[in-house]
Amino acid sequence: MFIYRYIRMIGESVERMWVAHPRTQNQHPENRGVGRPATQEDGSATDLVSVALILRTALQPVMDRYDYVIIDCPPSLGTVTKNGLRISTGYVIPTIPDVLSTWGIYQIVDNVGRFSTDIGRPIPALGIIATKVQANNLHRRIIGDLRARRLGRFGEAGTLPQPPLFENSVPQTVALARAADVEADIRTFKGKYDGAYDALSGLTEEVMQICEKKKS
């Protein structure tokens, strides 16, 4: 199940809320590096809360209603992303299979690894998802490098291991772009995603299988 809109609402509110008190922020590993003081509009001090607990606290009342929770985070290790990572059992990296889009994957894996060390809890990379895939030689070459786990710095000796590439990829189609249109009269998932339906269905199965393996 998917609760993206609920999470997005929480994520937007995170940016407006205060974080750990400077005196106590480093006493717990989940608060390291996230503290800063805050004031209300009238200049008085507000009640300070831990940024590490905002998303977790907000989701706790509804978490048991879902088999899977997907948190859509921005492509940076900022406040919202750290909130998502702190309560996650793993993360996936969507990327367009071109040179510029894949350039920062190594840094993402490295930075999340450092962050997981800081909070004292592993956050494994479940895999890389190729998105907006086109039938051209560049995309085929990059996907080949990703599948062989030799993309960029990942292919060098003594570097971090590259997360695996998911078998299914998301093609770039008009139907996918149209799927976000709330005014479109689309009544089934197959009609909504058209030619991309099988790829998305296969990708969903892959994610579920990985999650179930982690549970066992």
C-alpha positions as CSV (number, residue, x, y, z in Angstrom):
1,M,0.0,0.0,0.0
2,F,1.1,3.6,-0.6
3,I,0.6,6.7,1.6
4,Y,2.6,9.2,-0.5
5,R,0.2,12.1,0.0
6,Y,0.2,11.7,3.7
7,I,4.0,11.5,3.9
8,R,4.4,14.5,1.5
9,M,2.2,16.6,3.8
10,I,4.4,15.6,6.8
11,G,7.6,16.2,4.8
12,E,6.5,19.7,4.1
13,S,5.7,20.4,7.7
14,V,9.1,19.0,8.8
15,E,10.8,22.0,7.2
16,R,8.8,24.3,9.4
17,M,9.4,22.5,12.7
18,W,12.2,22.8,15.2
19,V,14.8,20.2,16.0
20,A,16.8,18.9,18.9
21,H,17.8,21.2,21.8
22,P,21.6,22.1,21.5
23,R,22.3,20.7,25.0
24,T,20.8,17.3,24.2
25,Q,21.0,16.7,20.5
26,N,24.3,14.8,20.7
27,Q,23.3,12.6,23.6
28,H,21.4,10.2,21.3
29,P,22.9,8.9,18.1
30,E,19.7,9.6,16.1
31,N,20.0,13.3,16.8
32,R,23.6,13.8,15.8
33,G,24.2,16.7,13.4
34,V,20.6,17.8,13.3
35,G,20.2,20.4,16.1
36,R,19.6,24.1,15.7
37,P,17.8,26.7,17.8
38,A,14.5,28.2,16.8
39,T,12.1,31.0,17.6
40,Q,8.5,31.8,17.0
41,E,7.3,34.8,14.8
42,D,7.2,37.0,17.9
43,G,10.8,36.1,18.7
44,S,10.2,33.9,21.7
45,A,11.7,30.4,22.0
46,T,9.5,27.6,20.9
47,D,9.3,24.1,22.3
48,L,12.2,22.3,20.7
49,V,11.6,18.8,19.3
50,S,13.9,16.3,17.7
51,V,13.7,16.2,13.9
52,A,14.5,12.5,14.1
53,L,11.1,11.9,15.7
54,I,8.8,14.0,13.5
55,L,8.1,11.6,10.7
56,R,8.2,8.5,13.0
57,T,5.7,10.1,15.4
58,A,3.4,11.2,12.6
59,L,3.4,7.7,11.0
60,Q,3.1,5.5,14.0
61,P,-0.8,5.8,14.2
62,V,-1.2,4.5,10.7
63,M,1.8,2.3,10.0
64,D,0.0,-1.0,11.0
65,R,-2.6,-0.4,8.3
66,Y,-0.1,-1.0,5.5
67,D,2.1,-3.9,4.4
68,Y,4.6,-1.5,2.8
69,V,5.3,2.2,3.2
70,I,7.2,4.0,0.5
71,I,8.7,7.4,1.4
72,D,9.4,9.6,-1.6
73,C,12.4,11.7,-0.6
74,P,14.3,14.6,-2.4
75,P,17.7,13.7,-4.0
76,S,19.7,15.2,-1.2
77,L,20.6,14.2,2.4
78,G,18.6,17.0,3.9
79,T,16.1,17.2,6.8
80,V,13.3,15.4,5.0
81,T,15.5,12.7,3.6
82,K,17.1,12.0,6.9
83,N,13.7,11.7,8.5
84,G,12.8,9.1,5.9
85,L,16.0,7.1,6.2
86,R,15.8,7.0,10.0
87,I,12.6,5.0,9.9
88,S,13.4,2.9,6.8
89,T,14.6,-0.6,6.5
90,G,16.3,0.2,3.2
91,Y,16.3,2.5,0.3
92,V,16.2,2.4,-3.5
93,I,17.9,4.8,-6.0
94,P,15.9,5.8,-9.1
95,T,18.0,7.1,-11.9
96,I,17.8,7.9,-15.6
97,P,20.4,5.7,-17.3
98,D,22.5,8.6,-18.7
99,V,25.9,10.0,-17.7
100,L,24.8,13.0,-15.6
101,S,22.0,11.3,-13.8
102,T,24.1,8.4,-12.6
103,W,27.1,10.6,-11.7
104,G,26.1,11.0,-8.1
105,I,25.0,7.4,-7.3
106,Y,28.4,6.6,-5.6
107,Q,28.1,9.7,-3.4
108,I,24.6,8.8,-2.4
109,V,25.6,5.3,-1.3
110,D,28.7,6.7,0.5
111,N,26.7,9.5,2.3
112,V,23.9,7.2,3.4
113,G,26.5,4.7,4.7
114,R,28.1,7.5,6.7
115,F,24.7,8.6,8.0
116,S,23.8,5.1,9.0
117,T,27.0,4.8,11.0
118,D,26.2,8.1,12.7
119,I,22.8,6.9,13.9
120,G,24.1,3.4,14.7
121,R,21.7,1.5,12.5
122,P,22.3,-0.1,9.1
123,I,20.3,1.3,6.1
124,P,21.0,-1.0,3.2
125,A,20.6,0.0,-0.4
126,L,18.1,-2.4,-1.9
127,G,18.9,-1.5,-5.5
128,I,18.9,0.9,-8.4
129,I,15.8,1.5,-10.6
130,A,16.3,2.7,-14.1
131,T,13.6,5.2,-15.0
132,K,12.6,7.1,-18.2
133,V,14.4,4.5,-20.2
134,Q,14.7,5.1,-23.9
135,A,15.7,2.7,-26.7
136,N,19.1,4.3,-27.5
137,N,22.7,3.2,-27.3
138,L,23.6,5.4,-24.4
139,H,20.8,4.1,-22.2
140,R,21.7,0.5,-23.2
141,R,25.4,1.0,-22.3
142,I,24.7,2.6,-18.9
143,I,22.2,-0.1,-18.0
144,G,24.8,-2.7,-19.0
145,D,27.3,-1.0,-16.7
146,L,24.7,-0.9,-13.9
147,R,23.8,-4.5,-14.3
148,A,27.5,-5.5,-14.3
149,R,28.0,-3.4,-11.1
150,R,30.9,-1.4,-12.7
151,L,29.3,2.0,-13.0
152,G,31.9,4.8,-12.6
153,R,33.8,4.6,-9.3
154,F,32.0,1.4,-8.4
155,G,34.3,-0.4,-10.9
156,E,37.5,0.7,-9.2
157,A,39.4,-1.5,-6.8
158,G,38.8,-0.9,-3.1
159,T,35.6,1.2,-3.5
160,L,32.1,0.6,-2.2
161,P,30.1,-2.2,-3.8
162,Q,27.4,-1.0,-6.2
163,P,23.8,-1.8,-5.3
164,P,22.2,-4.2,-7.8
165,L,20.1,-3.0,-10.7
166,F,16.4,-4.1,-10.6
167,E,15.5,-6.4,-13.4
168,N,12.5,-4.3,-14.4
169,S,12.9,-0.7,-15.5
170,V,10.5,2.2,-16.1
171,P,10.2,3.3,-19.7
172,Q,9.6,6.8,-20.8
173,T,6.1,6.9,-22.3
174,V,3.4,9.4,-22.8
175,A,1.1,7.2,-20.7
176,L,3.3,7.6,-17.7
177,A,3.4,11.4,-18.1
178,R,-0.4,11.4,-18.5
179,A,-0.9,9.2,-15.4
180,A,-0.4,12.2,-13.1
181,D,-3.3,14.1,-14.6
182,V,-6.1,13.9,-12.1
183,E,-8.6,15.1,-14.8
184,A,-7.9,12.1,-17.1
185,D,-10.8,9.7,-17.2
186,I,-8.7,6.5,-16.5
187,R,-10.5,3.8,-14.6
188,T,-7.9,0.9,-14.3
189,F,-4.2,0.7,-13.6
190,K,-3.7,-1.0,-17.0
191,G,-5.5,1.8,-18.7
192,K,-3.6,4.4,-16.7
193,Y,-0.1,3.1,-17.4
194,D,-0.8,1.5,-20.8
195,G,2.5,0.0,-22.2
196,A,4.4,0.6,-19.0
197,Y,1.9,-1.5,-16.9
198,D,3.9,-4.8,-17.2
199,A,7.2,-3.1,-16.3
200,L,5.6,-1.4,-13.3
201,S,3.9,-4.5,-12.1
202,G,7.1,-6.5,-12.4
203,L,9.0,-3.8,-10.5
204,T,6.4,-3.9,-7.7
205,E,6.8,-7.6,-7.4
206,E,10.6,-7.2,-7.1
207,V,10.3,-4.7,-4.3
208,M,7.8,-6.9,-2.5
209,Q,10.1,-9.9,-2.8
210,I,13.1,-8.0,-1.4
211,C,11.0,-6.7,1.5
212,E,9.7,-10.2,2.3
213,K,13.3,-11.6,2.2
214,K,14.3,-8.9,4.7
215,K,11.5,-10.0,7.1
216,S,12.5,-13.6,7.1
